[in-house]
């Protein structure tokens, strides 16, 4: 009798069309076969919220006809509910066909079909591009960028060393650049829990001398971390390159300002309190509204960066949940900045004071990069640059291929 054949079987995880294409090429498939089969090899689960029963019924029928599936509220059948969410399950090929069919439908489904196509394209990933920061450039998407925090406040929750003097701030800015920082983020108002808000005049007194001192010295873009249009205006006049707004252009003067000054802007998620209907969906809806506000004011689409706002308007458990679902923010199609450095949810998880959260920060930075973060905002620049570079080597395929 012949020897018994030994089979080698494994499950292959394919995140997008490009990975599916490479997997098929590895078994010898030709290019035409890869082109046809790659969309069939990637499975997505998509949630659409707030549809009426007619819309939901059509979407479900069309998805089933394409070989996929859809979950809707039981009340859709007899119209006993006014609206429902829909959970779609299928391959990229099935979504391509569904999107094309919906774009021919009435009841507002044509626009939904186009939006579905756009969201799925966003998840496939963006090409690297150069972001013009008012004369200085950043390349987004090639590797993870590191933003170094330079707080010039007397009451920051996380800095063990204060940089209240201009000389101390200059020295730290130069040190962070030498350690590999791609951006220096200057802030003059503490955002720690229970902080005392400061007025515009005091915030300007803190940040302007530092900005005027460091901008000519460092080669990297410098961002101003503020929620006040008056502070941002003075900072940009002093040469700042980016506006980092923790309230996402709520100040009515902020959107026209960043538009007129052609400044990239970071829109951070924030709210008062920690109540949510659906944490991730509520956050994505917030970003959609704030992005629409920015675009309507004339902010260039390529100048927008989003920040989920770890530590803001969320409990420790909610911060951890956001990290677990961070890749879902990629559906918005904008670069994602993550600021977990020394945050209280790390202290909550490890039961450690702010001075002992380096390792916890490193873990959160690595996971954030694996889940799609483009920029990480950190205090410990040297250590987190190393974490970012190592994580990039593990998860950014192009980074590896460039080195081989």
N, C-alpha and C positions, 0 to 999 in steps of 0.2 A: 504494500500500500504506500502511496505517496505521503510525504509529510504534510501535516495540516497547515493550511495557509494562515499566516498571521496578518490581521488587518490593522492598519494604523488610521485611527479616526480621531478627529478633534473638531470642536466648534470654532468657527472663525468669526471674529467680531469685525464688522465693516461699518465704519462711521459715516461714509459718504461715497459718492460716485467714484471719486478718484481712488479710494482704497479698494472698492469693488473691481475697478478696472485693473489695478495692479494684481489683485488676487487671481483674476481670470487669466491675465498674461502669464502668471507663474505656473499655470497648468498647461500652457501652450495654446490658448485660444487666440484666434487672429483678431485684428483690430475691429473688423466689422462685427464679429461676434461679441466682442467686449462692449461695443457701442450699443448693441441691442440688449445685452443681458445685464449690464451694470445697473441700470435703474430698477431691475427686478430683484437685485440682491440686497438693496438697502431698505429697511423697514422703518417706518415712522408712525408714531402715535401723535395725532394733532387734535387739540381741543378748540372748538369754536363756541363762543359764549353768546347768549342772548338772542337765539333764533326763534322765530315764530313757528308754530306747528307745520305750516305749509312749507316753509323753507327747509325745516328739519326733515320732513318726509321726502322731499325731492332729493336732498343731499344723501340721505340714507339709501334710497332706491338706486341712485346713480352709483354710489360706492359699492353696493352689493352687486350691481350689474358688471362692475369692473373687476370683481373677484375679491374686493376688500371687505371691510365690515364697518359698522357704525353703531354706537350705543347712544340712545336718546331716552328721554323721560317716557315712562309708560303712558303718561297722559297725552302724548302726541297723537296716538291712534284715534282717540275720541275727542281731541281738542279740549280736554279738561284742564289743560295748562295754557297759560298765555304765552309763555316762552320756555325754552329749554336750551341747555348746553348740549353739544354733540361731540362725542369722542370718536374720531376716525382712526382706523387701523388699516395700514396698507403699505405697499411698496411705492417707491418713487415713480415707477411706471404707472401704477394705478392712480396716483395723485396727478401725474401729468395728464392722464386721460380724463380724470374727474374735473380738473381745472378747466380744460378745454371745453368740456360739455357744459359746465356751469356758466361759462362766459357767453353761452348762447341762450341762457334761461332768463325769464322775467323774475319779478318779485325781489329785485335787488341782488339776485344771485350772480349776475354778470360781474359786478364789482367785487363780490366776495371771491369769485373764481380767480380774478386777477390778484387779489390780496393773498389768497392761498398760494398761488404760484410764487409770489414775491417772498413770502415768509419761508417757504421751503428752499428757495435759492439762497436766502440769507444764512440758513443753517448749514448749507453746503460749504460756507466759508468765503471770506473776501480775499481778493488779491492784495498783496502788500502795496501800500501807496505812500507817497511823501506828503506830509502835512506841513503846510507853510505856516509857521508860527511868527508872523509879523517879521520876517527876515531871517529867522532861524528855522531849520527843518528837523522834523522827526520822521522816521520811517515806521509806519504802523503796520504790524502784521508779519514782519520778517523775524523778529525775536521779541521777547518780553521786555518792555521798557521799565526802568526803575525810576520812580519819583521819590526824591529825598525830601523829608519833612524838615522845614526850618521854622519852628515856632518862635516868635518874638513876643511872647506873652509871659506875664509873671505867674500865671496860674494854670499852665498846661497840665493835663492829667498824666501825660505819658513821658515827657522829657525829664530825664534825671539830671540833665545839665541845662541851665537856662542860657538863652542867647539874647539877653536884653540889651547888651551893648553892641554898637555897630561893629567894633573890632572882633568881638566874639562871634557874631553872626557871619562876618566875612571869612573868618578862619574856618568855621564849620562848613560854609558853602564850598570853599575851595577843597576842603577835606572830602566832602561828599562827591565832588566831581572826580577827584583823584581815585576814589573808591569805586567809581563806575556809574554814578547817578546820571541819568539821561535828562532829568528835569529837576529843578529846585522849586519847591512849593513853599512860599512865604505866607505865613498867617499871623494876624495880630489880634485875634479874638479867640479865646479858649472855647471849645465846644464840649468840654467834659460835662458829665451829668451834674446838674446843680450850679453850672457856671453863672457868673454875673455878666449880663450883656454889657458891651461897651458902646459908647457913642461913636459916631463917624469921626469926630475930631480926634479922639483918643486913639482910635484904630489907625488913623493916618499918621499920628505922631509916632506910633510904634513901627509901622512898616515902611514909610517913605524913605527915611535915612538908610535903612537896610537895602531896599531896592536900588536906590541911587548908588550905593557902595558896591553891591555885588554884580549888578547887570553888566558893567563894563569889564569885570574881571573874569566871569565864567563864560565858557563857550556854549553852554547848554541853554535851552529855553528856561525862563523863569516864570512861574505862575503865581498869581495872587489869589489866595484863599480868602474869599470874602463873599458876603451876601448883599453888600451895599453897593449900589451903582456909583455913588459918590467916591467911595474908596477905590473901586475898580477903575473909574475914570482917571483918578490921580495916578494910580499905579501904571496904567497903560501910557499915560503921558510921561511917566518916568522911565518907560522902556520895557515894562512887563510884556510878556509874549502870550500868555494864556490866562483866562479867567476860570477859576475853580469855584463854582457857586453851589453851596450846600442847600440852597433852596430853589435851584433850577429856574432862575429868571423870574422869581416871584416879584422882586422889586421892579416896578413898571419901567424904570429907566434902564434896566440891565440889557434887555434884548436889543433895543435901538443902539445902545452903546457898543456891544460886541459886533453888531452888524456894521456900524459906521467905521469901527476900528479894524475890521477884518480879523478879529481875534478868535482863535479856537476857544470853545467853551466846554467845560465839564458840567453836566447836569446830574446832580446827585439826588437820589431818592431821599425824601424826608417827610415826616409828618409828626404831629403832636399826638401822643398816645400810641398804644400798641394794638388797637382793635382792627381786625381785618375780616372781610367776608371770605376771601380766598387769598392768602398771602401773596403768592407768586403772580396770580392773575391781577390782583389789585395793583401790585408794583408795575407790572407791564402796562396796564391801563394808564397809570400815572405817567410813565415815560412816554407813551403814545401821545398823551395830551400835552406834555411839556415840549416834546419834540415838534409837534404840530404848531405850538405857540412860537417856538424859535424859528421854524421855517417860514411861518407867516410874517414874522418880523424881518425876514431877509437874511437870517443866518445861513451861511452856506452849509449844505448837507454834509460835506466832507470835513467841516470844522466842529462837528458835534461828537462828544465822547460822553458815555453814560457811566454812572457810578451807583451801584445798588445801595450804598450808604450803610455799610456794616456799622452797628452801634447806634444808629439813629432811628427812633421810632419803632424799635423792635426789642423784644425780650431776648435773653441769651439763646433760648431754644429756637426762636424765630430766626436769629442770625445764622444758626447752624443749619436750619432748613433752607435758607437762601443759598448757602454754600452748596448744599446737596443738589440744588436745582439751578446752579449758576449758568450752566450751558443753555438753559431755556431763554436767557436774555439775548442770546445770539440771534434769535428769531427777529429781533428788531433791526438788525443789520448795521449796528454802530459799534465802534470799539468800546470795550468794557474796561474800566478802571476799578481796581479792588483795593480798598484800604482797610486791612484787618490788623495792622501793626499795633501790638500791645493792647488790643481792645478788651473790654471787660468780659465779653463772651469767652475769650480764651482763659481769663482768670477764673470764670465760672466753671469751665470744663476741667481745668487743672487744679483749681483751688490754690492759685498763686497770685502774689501781688504784682503790680505793674512792672516792678523791677526784675521779675523773673519769668517773663513771657517770651523770651527769645525763641526757644524751641517750638513753643506753640505757634508763634507767628510764622516760623519757617514752615511748619506743617500746613498752615492755612494758605501761605503763599504758593507752595507747591501744588496743593489741590486746586487752588484758583486758576493757576496756569494750565493745569491738566483739563480744566473745565472751560477754558477759552478766554481767560483774562489777557488783555493786551498790555496793560500797565498795572504795576503794583506800587502802592504808595506806602513807604516804609520809613522808620526812624533809623534802623540799624542797616545802613546802606551796604557796607562791605559784605556782611554776612548774607543779606538777601540778594545781592547781585550774584553771589556764588550759588545760592539756591535757585535763582531764576535761570542761570546759565545751565546748571545741571538738569533742571526740569525741562528746559527747552531741548537739550540734547536727547532727552528721553521721549518727548512727545511731539516735537516739531520735526517731521520727517525731512523737510527741505534742509534744515540745519545740519542734519547728519550727512545728507547727500553732498552738501557743499564741502564737507570736510574730507570725504573719501576720495 
